[in-house]
Each structure stands twice: as structure tokens, then as C-alpha cells.
Amino acid sequence: MGIFEAIVVFVCSWWLVFLPILSAGTRSQHEAGAVAPGTERGAPEKPSFRPKILIATAGAAIITILVWLTLFMGWLEFLIPKE
């Protein structure tokens, strides 16, 4: 796997990790009881992006390393039919 493929795997896995954890641990303004004027009641009170971005980056790095290791070690060679 070259550098371009590694970047593609990292970016795809980053989004696949980030999107599911985006709503984790957030409370809406309605649940908190303090709706700011001019905003939607369901808008998050404190989205706290920094920990979510760090978790997504660490998860994507682990996934990228696992994909590289799988390809480098040839662990899936048995799936390729031999002529």
C-alpha cells in the first residue's frame, strides 16, 4: 500500500469513525432547559468537538495500521484463487 492509498484509507475510516460518535454525549438545548433565542430547540448545548476529533483520529490511525498490516503480511492471500 502506497502513501496515496494510506491517505485514502485514513480519510475514509476517519469519517466512518467520526460520524457515529458525533452525537454521543450531547444534550439538546431543550433538554438542558436553556434555549438561546433564534436557535432550534434541538440544537446541541455544548457539542465538544475536540475529544470527538481526537477519538476519530486515533481510531482512523488504528484502522489504517491494521489495513496496512493485513496487506503487508499477506493475511488474505488464501482468498485469491490460484491458477
A tleap script that builds the chain and sets N, CA, C and O, in Angstrom:
source leaprc.protein.ff14SB
mol = sequence {
  NMET GLY ILE PHE GLU ALA ILE VAL VAL PHE
  VAL CYS SER TRP TRP LEU VAL PHE LEU PRO
  ILE LEU SER ALA GLY THR ARG SER GLN HIE
  GLU ALA GLY ALA VAL ALA PRO GLY THR GLU
  ARG GLY ALA PRO GLU LYS PRO SER PHE ARG
  PRO LYS ILE LEU ILE ALA THR ALA GLY ALA
  ALA ILE ILE THR ILE LEU VAL TRP LEU THR
  LEU PHE MET GLY TRP LEU GLU PHE LEU ILE
  PRO LYS CGLU
}
set mol.1.N position { 0.859 -1.167 0.000 }
set mol.1.CA position { 0.000 0.000 0.000 }
set mol.1.C position { 0.902 1.225 0.000 }
set mol.1.O position { 1.776 1.385 0.852 }
set mol.2.N position { 0.661 2.083 -0.982 }
set mol.2.CA position { 1.437 3.307 -1.102 }
set mol.2.C position { 0.888 4.412 -0.215 }
set mol.2.O position { -0.089 4.220 0.509 }
set mol.3.N position { 1.522 5.557 -0.282 }
set mol.3.CA position { 1.131 6.686 0.565 }
set mol.3.C position { -0.255 7.206 0.184 }
set mol.3.O position { -1.041 7.583 1.054 }
set mol.4.N position { -0.552 7.225 -1.116 }
set mol.4.CA position { -1.867 7.702 -1.548 }
set mol.4.C position { -2.979 6.793 -1.036 }
set mol.4.O position { -4.006 7.270 -0.554 }
set mol.5.N position { -2.772 5.487 -1.143 }
set mol.5.CA position { -3.772 4.539 -0.656 }
set mol.5.C position { -3.939 4.651 0.861 }
set mol.5.O position { -5.051 4.540 1.378 }
set mol.6.N position { -2.831 4.869 1.569 }
set mol.6.CA position { -2.898 5.027 3.022 }
set mol.6.C position { -3.696 6.275 3.397 }
set mol.6.O position { -4.471 6.254 4.353 }
set mol.7.N position { -3.510 7.346 2.655 }
set mol.7.CA position { -4.263 8.580 2.917 }
set mol.7.C position { -5.748 8.361 2.654 }
set mol.7.O position { -6.591 8.831 3.418 }
set mol.8.N position { -6.074 7.648 1.573 }
set mol.8.CA position { -7.476 7.372 1.255 }
set mol.8.C position { -8.115 6.508 2.342 }
set mol.8.O position { -9.240 6.776 2.763 }
set mol.9.N position { -7.406 5.474 2.799 }
set mol.9.CA position { -7.926 4.612 3.863 }
set mol.9.C position { -8.102 5.429 5.139 }
set mol.9.O position { -9.106 5.270 5.833 }
set mol.10.N position { -7.147 6.300 5.464 }
set mol.10.CA position { -7.237 7.113 6.674 }
set mol.10.C position { -8.436 8.053 6.621 }
set mol.10.O position { -9.190 8.144 7.590 }
set mol.11.N position { -8.621 8.749 5.508 }
set mol.11.CA position { -9.724 9.715 5.404 }
set mol.11.C position { -11.074 9.009 5.459 }
set mol.11.O position { -11.985 9.461 6.153 }
set mol.12.N position { -11.208 7.908 4.734 }
set mol.12.CA position { -12.484 7.171 4.758 }
set mol.12.C position { -12.774 6.619 6.148 }
set mol.12.O position { -13.899 6.718 6.637 }
set mol.13.N position { -11.773 6.045 6.777 }
set mol.13.CA position { -12.007 5.489 8.116 }
set mol.13.C position { -12.212 6.594 9.146 }
set mol.13.O position { -12.928 6.386 10.125 }
set mol.14.N position { -11.602 7.763 8.951 }
set mol.14.CA position { -11.823 8.877 9.875 }
set mol.14.C position { -13.298 9.275 9.873 }
set mol.14.O position { -13.900 9.447 10.933 }
set mol.15.N position { -13.870 9.418 8.697 }
set mol.15.CA position { -15.283 9.785 8.620 }
set mol.15.C position { -16.177 8.678 9.145 }
set mol.15.O position { -17.198 8.951 9.775 }
set mol.16.N position { -15.799 7.411 8.888 }
set mol.16.CA position { -16.612 6.292 9.378 }
set mol.16.C position { -16.580 6.184 10.904 }
set mol.16.O position { -17.516 5.658 11.506 }
set mol.17.N position { -15.521 6.675 11.524 }
set mol.17.CA position { -15.454 6.682 12.985 }
set mol.17.C position { -16.099 7.957 13.535 }
set mol.17.O position { -16.779 7.912 14.560 }
set mol.18.N position { -15.893 9.078 12.868 }
set mol.18.CA position { -16.363 10.372 13.376 }
set mol.18.C position { -17.883 10.504 13.363 }
set mol.18.O position { -18.471 10.973 14.337 }
set mol.19.N position { -18.519 10.097 12.275 }
set mol.19.CA position { -19.962 10.309 12.160 }
set mol.19.C position { -20.776 9.576 13.226 }
set mol.19.O position { -21.715 10.170 13.755 }
set mol.20.N position { -20.478 8.326 13.571 }
set mol.20.CA position { -21.278 7.691 14.629 }
set mol.20.C position { -21.077 8.305 16.017 }
set mol.20.O position { -22.006 8.302 16.825 }
set mol.21.N position { -19.885 8.831 16.308 }
set mol.21.CA position { -19.659 9.388 17.648 }
set mol.21.C position { -19.989 10.876 17.731 }
set mol.21.O position { -19.839 11.489 18.787 }
set mol.22.N position { -20.436 11.451 16.624 }
set mol.22.CA position { -20.716 12.884 16.612 }
set mol.22.C position { -21.825 13.266 17.594 }
set mol.22.O position { -21.748 14.307 18.246 }
set mol.23.N position { -22.835 12.439 17.695 }
set mol.23.CA position { -23.943 12.786 18.585 }
set mol.23.C position { -23.800 12.187 19.980 }
set mol.23.O position { -24.669 12.396 20.827 }
set mol.24.N position { -22.745 11.464 20.232 }
set mol.24.CA position { -22.573 10.822 21.535 }
set mol.24.C position { -22.288 11.863 22.616 }
set mol.24.O position { -21.404 12.706 22.464 }
set mol.25.N position { -23.041 11.791 23.695 }
set mol.25.CA position { -22.795 12.657 24.842 }
set mol.25.C position { -23.274 14.084 24.705 }
set mol.25.O position { -22.922 14.927 25.530 }
set mol.26.N position { -24.069 14.384 23.683 }
set mol.26.CA position { -24.560 15.755 23.535 }
set mol.26.C position { -25.986 15.851 24.059 }
set mol.26.O position { -26.775 14.911 23.959 }
set mol.27.N position { -26.287 17.001 24.614 }
set mol.27.CA position { -27.646 17.289 25.066 }
set mol.27.C position { -28.181 18.449 24.257 }
set mol.27.O position { -27.455 19.390 23.936 }
set mol.28.N position { -29.467 18.372 23.929 }
set mol.28.CA position { -30.075 19.474 23.185 }
set mol.28.C position { -30.338 20.646 24.124 }
set mol.28.O position { -30.346 20.494 25.345 }
set mol.29.N position { -30.550 21.808 23.533 }
set mol.29.CA position { -30.858 22.986 24.339 }
set mol.29.C position { -32.184 22.800 25.073 }
set mol.29.O position { -32.369 23.303 26.181 }
set mol.30.N position { -33.094 22.078 24.445 }
set mol.30.CA position { -34.395 21.819 25.078 }
set mol.30.C position { -34.219 20.944 26.320 }
set mol.30.O position { -34.841 21.202 27.350 }
set mol.31.N position { -33.373 19.910 26.230 }
set mol.31.CA position { -33.121 19.045 27.389 }
set mol.31.C position { -32.411 19.800 28.505 }
set mol.31.O position { -32.655 19.549 29.686 }
set mol.32.N position { -31.534 20.726 28.128 }
set mol.32.CA position { -30.796 21.493 29.131 }
set mol.32.C position { -31.669 22.574 29.768 }
set mol.32.O position { -31.368 23.051 30.862 }
set mol.33.N position { -32.744 22.959 29.086 }
set mol.33.CA position { -33.649 23.967 29.637 }
set mol.33.C position { -33.224 25.392 29.348 }
set mol.33.O position { -33.768 26.322 29.944 }
set mol.34.N position { -32.268 25.595 28.454 }
set mol.34.CA position { -31.812 26.944 28.122 }
set mol.34.C position { -31.720 27.068 26.606 }
set mol.34.O position { -30.671 26.809 26.016 }
set mol.35.N position { -32.831 27.467 25.978 }
set mol.35.CA position { -32.859 27.629 24.526 }
set mol.35.C position { -32.451 29.062 24.189 }
set mol.35.O position { -33.094 30.017 24.623 }
set mol.36.N position { -31.383 29.201 23.416 }
set mol.36.CA position { -30.932 30.530 23.006 }
set mol.36.C position { -31.905 31.089 21.977 }
set mol.36.O position { -32.367 30.356 21.103 }
set mol.37.N position { -32.223 32.382 22.070 }
set mol.37.CA position { -33.165 32.976 21.110 }
set mol.37.C position { -32.627 32.882 19.681 }
set mol.37.O position { -31.455 33.153 19.418 }
set mol.38.N position { -33.515 32.492 18.770 }
set mol.38.CA position { -33.155 32.407 17.360 }
set mol.38.C position { -32.515 31.099 16.952 }
set mol.38.O position { -32.067 30.965 15.814 }
set mol.39.N position { -32.461 30.128 17.853 }
set mol.39.CA position { -31.877 28.830 17.513 }
set mol.39.C position { -32.928 27.731 17.611 }
set mol.39.O position { -33.981 27.914 18.221 }
set mol.40.N position { -32.631 26.609 17.012 }
set mol.40.CA position { -33.509 25.440 17.069 }
set mol.40.C position { -33.452 24.835 18.466 }
set mol.40.O position { -32.390 24.809 19.088 }
set mol.41.N position { -34.585 24.349 18.962 }
set mol.41.CA position { -34.611 23.748 20.300 }
set mol.41.C position { -33.776 22.483 20.371 }
set mol.41.O position { -33.256 22.144 21.434 }
set mol.42.N position { -33.640 21.782 19.257 }
set mol.42.CA position { -32.872 20.539 19.239 }
set mol.42.C position { -31.393 20.734 19.000 }
set mol.42.O position { -30.652 19.755 18.921 }
set mol.43.N position { -30.937 21.981 18.881 }
set mol.43.CA position { -29.510 22.234 18.664 }
set mol.43.C position { -28.719 21.834 19.904 }
set mol.43.O position { -29.203 21.997 21.024 }
set mol.44.N position { -27.502 21.311 19.717 }
set mol.44.CA position { -26.723 20.879 20.879 }
set mol.44.C position { -26.328 22.050 21.770 }
set mol.44.O position { -26.057 23.155 21.299 }
set mol.45.N position { -26.304 21.772 23.070 }
set mol.45.CA position { -25.924 22.799 24.038 }
set mol.45.C position { -24.418 23.053 23.976 }
set mol.45.O position { -23.983 24.186 23.770 }
set mol.46.N position { -23.626 21.993 24.155 }
set mol.46.CA position { -22.168 22.070 24.049 }
set mol.46.C position { -21.712 20.890 23.196 }
set mol.46.O position { -21.652 19.766 23.695 }
set mol.47.N position { -21.390 21.115 21.926 }
set mol.47.CA position { -21.056 19.983 21.061 }
set mol.47.C position { -19.735 19.297 21.407 }
set mol.47.O position { -19.594 18.106 21.129 }
set mol.48.N position { -18.777 19.979 21.990 }
set mol.48.CA position { -17.459 19.453 22.372 }
set mol.48.C position { -16.816 18.609 21.271 }
set mol.48.O position { -16.743 17.383 21.356 }
set mol.49.N position { -16.358 19.305 20.247 }
set mol.49.CA position { -15.773 18.644 19.080 }
set mol.49.C position { -14.370 18.094 19.327 }
set mol.49.O position { -14.006 17.071 18.749 }
set mol.50.N position { -13.587 18.740 20.160 }
set mol.50.CA position { -12.185 18.357 20.324 }
set mol.50.C position { -12.003 16.888 20.723 }
set mol.50.O position { -11.225 16.196 20.065 }
set mol.51.N position { -12.674 16.370 21.762 }
set mol.51.CA position { -12.479 14.955 22.090 }
set mol.51.C position { -12.978 14.019 20.996 }
set mol.51.O position { -12.405 12.950 20.784 }
set mol.52.N position { -14.032 14.409 20.309 }
set mol.52.CA position { -14.566 13.575 19.243 }
set mol.52.C position { -13.611 13.524 18.057 }
set mol.52.O position { -13.458 12.476 17.428 }
set mol.53.N position { -12.976 14.632 17.752 }
set mol.53.CA position { -11.995 14.659 16.666 }
set mol.53.C position { -10.774 13.825 17.038 }
set mol.53.O position { -10.236 13.111 16.191 }
set mol.54.N position { -10.332 13.904 18.284 }
set mol.54.CA position { -9.187 13.106 18.725 }
set mol.54.C position { -9.500 11.609 18.706 }
set mol.54.O position { -8.657 10.803 18.312 }
set mol.55.N position { -10.701 11.241 19.128 }
set mol.55.CA position { -11.100 9.832 19.094 }
set mol.55.C position { -11.165 9.332 17.650 }
set mol.55.O position { -10.708 8.229 17.352 }
set mol.56.N position { -11.733 10.144 16.756 }
set mol.56.CA position { -11.833 9.759 15.349 }
set mol.56.C position { -10.452 9.627 14.721 }
set mol.56.O position { -10.230 8.724 13.913 }
set mol.57.N position { -9.518 10.511 15.076 }
set mol.57.CA position { -8.163 10.446 14.529 }
set mol.57.C position { -7.437 9.202 15.028 }
set mol.57.O position { -6.769 8.519 14.253 }
set mol.58.N position { -7.566 8.907 16.312 }
set mol.58.CA position { -6.920 7.707 16.855 }
set mol.58.C position { -7.526 6.439 16.258 }
set mol.58.O position { -6.803 5.503 15.917 }
set mol.59.N position { -8.845 6.408 16.133 }
set mol.59.CA position { -9.500 5.249 15.532 }
set mol.59.C position { -9.112 5.053 14.080 }
set mol.59.O position { -8.882 3.925 13.645 }
set mol.60.N position { -9.037 6.145 13.324 }
set mol.60.CA position { -8.644 6.049 11.914 }
set mol.60.C position { -7.195 5.607 11.777 }
set mol.60.O position { -6.860 4.860 10.858 }
set mol.61.N position { -6.328 6.062 12.686 }
set mol.61.CA position { -4.926 5.634 12.642 }
set mol.61.C position { -4.814 4.137 12.918 }
set mol.61.O position { -4.043 3.438 12.260 }
set mol.62.N position { -5.574 3.651 13.880 }
set mol.62.CA position { -5.551 2.219 14.190 }
set mol.62.C position { -6.072 1.398 13.017 }
set mol.62.O position { -5.488 0.373 12.665 }
set mol.63.N position { -7.161 1.843 12.418 }
set mol.63.CA position { -7.725 1.126 11.270 }
set mol.63.C position { -6.750 1.134 10.099 }
set mol.63.O position { -6.579 0.112 9.434 }
set mol.64.N position { -6.107 2.273 9.835 }
set mol.64.CA position { -5.146 2.362 8.743 }
set mol.64.C position { -3.959 1.432 8.981 }
set mol.64.O position { -3.492 0.772 8.053 }
set mol.65.N position { -3.472 1.378 10.214 }
set mol.65.CA position { -2.361 0.478 10.538 }
set mol.65.C position { -2.787 -0.975 10.373 }
set mol.65.O position { -2.012 -1.790 9.872 }
set mol.66.N position { -3.997 -1.311 10.783 }
set mol.66.CA position { -4.475 -2.687 10.632 }
set mol.66.C position { -4.637 -3.081 9.165 }
set mol.66.O position { -4.314 -4.207 8.787 }
set mol.67.N position { -5.131 -2.166 8.342 }
set mol.67.CA position { -5.253 -2.456 6.904 }
set mol.67.C position { -3.875 -2.625 6.294 }
set mol.67.O position { -3.656 -3.556 5.518 }
set mol.68.N position { -2.937 -1.742 6.627 }
set mol.68.CA position { -1.584 -1.868 6.094 }
set mol.68.C position { -0.942 -3.179 6.543 }
set mol.68.O position { -0.324 -3.875 5.737 }
set mol.69.N position { -1.083 -3.512 7.805 }
set mol.69.CA position { -0.503 -4.737 8.335 }
set mol.69.C position { -1.100 -5.973 7.658 }
set mol.69.O position { -0.384 -6.926 7.351 }
set mol.70.N position { -2.401 -5.952 7.430 }
set mol.70.CA position { -3.062 -7.069 6.753 }
set mol.70.C position { -2.538 -7.234 5.331 }
set mol.70.O position { -2.297 -8.358 4.890 }
set mol.71.N position { -2.360 -6.142 4.619 }
set mol.71.CA position { -1.858 -6.226 3.249 }
set mol.71.C position { -0.373 -6.579 3.224 }
set mol.71.O position { 0.062 -7.364 2.381 }
set mol.72.N position { 0.392 -6.018 4.123 }
set mol.72.CA position { 1.841 -6.258 4.145 }
set mol.72.C position { 2.177 -7.696 4.524 }
set mol.72.O position { 3.080 -8.300 3.945 }
set mol.73.N position { 1.453 -8.241 5.492 }
set mol.73.CA position { 1.723 -9.598 5.949 }
set mol.73.C position { 1.087 -10.654 5.051 }
set mol.73.O position { 1.418 -11.834 5.166 }
set mol.74.N position { 0.186 -10.255 4.163 }
set mol.74.CA position { -0.441 -11.185 3.242 }
set mol.74.C position { -1.425 -12.124 3.920 }
set mol.74.O position { -1.531 -13.288 3.535 }
set mol.75.N position { -2.138 -11.641 4.914 }
set mol.75.CA position { -3.058 -12.474 5.670 }
set mol.75.C position { -4.286 -12.879 4.861 }
set mol.75.O position { -4.989 -13.815 5.242 }
set mol.76.N position { -4.554 -12.199 3.766 }
set mol.76.CA position { -5.721 -12.518 2.949 }
set mol.76.C position { -5.345 -13.205 1.638 }
set mol.76.O position { -6.162 -13.284 0.721 }
set mol.77.N position { -4.139 -13.690 1.551 }
set mol.77.CA position { -3.680 -14.353 0.323 }
set mol.77.C position { -4.488 -15.606 0.024 }
set mol.77.O position { -4.627 -15.966 -1.145 }
set mol.78.N position { -5.022 -16.280 1.024 }
set mol.78.CA position { -5.768 -17.514 0.800 }
set mol.78.C position { -7.078 -17.265 0.053 }
set mol.78.O position { -7.673 -18.212 -0.459 }
set mol.79.N position { -7.538 -16.026 -0.022 }
set mol.79.CA position { -8.769 -15.719 -0.742 }
set mol.79.C position { -8.552 -15.591 -2.237 }
set mol.79.O position { -9.514 -15.623 -3.004 }
set mol.80.N position { -7.321 -15.450 -2.660 }
set mol.80.CA position { -7.013 -15.292 -4.083 }
set mol.80.C position { -6.907 -16.674 -4.716 }
set mol.80.O position { -6.080 -17.481 -4.292 }
set mol.81.N position { -7.747 -16.966 -5.744 }
set mol.81.CA position { -7.667 -18.291 -6.363 }
set mol.81.C position { -6.354 -18.466 -7.137 }
set mol.81.O position { -5.886 -17.539 -7.798 }
set mol.82.N position { -5.777 -19.649 -7.046 }
set mol.82.CA position { -4.537 -19.935 -7.746 }
set mol.82.C position { -4.856 -20.653 -9.053 }
set mol.82.O position { -5.738 -21.510 -9.104 }
set mol.83.N position { -4.137 -20.295 -10.095 }
set mol.83.CA position { -4.383 -20.876 -11.412 }
set mol.83.C position { -3.711 -22.199 -11.588 }
set mol.83.O position { -3.826 -22.814 -12.649 }
savepdb mol mol.pdb
quit
